[in-house]
Amino acid sequence: MVKFLQFAVMRAVMSVFTLLLVSLIVFSLMELVPGNCAERYIAFKNTQGQVITIEDIQAEERRLGLDKPFVVRAGVWVGNVFFKGEFGDSCILRLNINHLLSDKVWISLGICLAALFLSYLIAIPIGIYSATTRNPLANNLVRFISYLGLALPSFLLALIIMLTTTVLFGESMAGLFSKEYRDAAWSFAKFMNFMSRAWLPIFILGWAATAFALQTVRALMLDEIDKLYVTAASARGISGRTLLWRYPARHSLGPVINSLGFDLNRIFNDLPVVALIMTLTEMGALLIDALAFSNDQQLAGAILVVLTASIVLVNFTTDIILALMDPRVRMGLMG
């Protein structure tokens, strides 16, 4: 038990160190972008017809603390993120980033986690069935669907569905809310409206993730099912589902669970493009706008840190679950 606690504490320390390192990298990348926040904001104001002078830029730099050394600015930014959970103000929009992301973070993470859950809910039982069945039709059908999921990108699937629903029903299913709920305060009616539309991006984002997880589960099961420990268990009289779930399936799911953070990252990588196609008002669309249109590096950096924190938390959780579930890991920890 002591070794397990040491393992958990070590994983927690590594997670915090990873998040700290990524935060420093993100801040450094923000600093490497040509022109600091004051210059970009003043240039934005200049496009609005205002006359800007060098003194205006210098005054803005002093106001934002950009005249201080890099180490000081990095320490202040990372400290505010870690100890206060504050990301400061958006460079271009001049709005508090925490307020700007408040709803969008939970909507984005909810969609991504739901897509991840859906993909594993489908992939695990079907992948196990595909590896153990003697039915060639079912096996080939599963292979075809998984190959199709890997070959058909999420953004192309989104375009196909949008076009099909527009032609057949006269509605593109774009957005996460109907017009009457778009700017309304959260209520049960707005939540139900969100749920009636959120299933489509969840399905699209889970499409490729399901295909990838299906291939992974099937390959791991095929690798484990013919090993000697399974044959020995069968010789002792264990058979059927008991044999399947106690030995090959249990050992096969270890690497699958351990890859949850990677799969979440892959799903979020698809989210900005899908959000752009489906006009979703969440964090992925905001990231595209910050990077490609407004050049708001402060906002983009905050989104990347939030995403990293989510992935690090998922990885830490899966490490603990794997240590509790897999006897090989548990025995290695307990000695």
Protein Blocks (a to p, Z undefined) as FASTA:
>chain_A
ZZmmmmmmmmmmmmmmmmmmmmmmmmmmmmmpgcifklmmmmmmmmnopacdfklmmmmm
mmnopmpcfklmmmmmmmmmmmnopgbjafklopafklmmmmmmmmmmmmmmmmmmmmmm
mmmmmmmmmmmpcbfklmmmmmmmmmmmmmmcfklmmmmmmmmmmmmnopahgajbdfkl
mmmccdfklmmmmmmmmmmmmmmmmmmmmmmmmmmmmmmmmmmmmpmklmmmmmnopacj
llmmmmmmmmmmmmmmmmmmmmmmmmmmmmmmmmmmnopacfklmmmmmmmmnopaklmm
mmmmmmmmmmmmmmmmmmmmmmmmmmmlmmmmnZZ
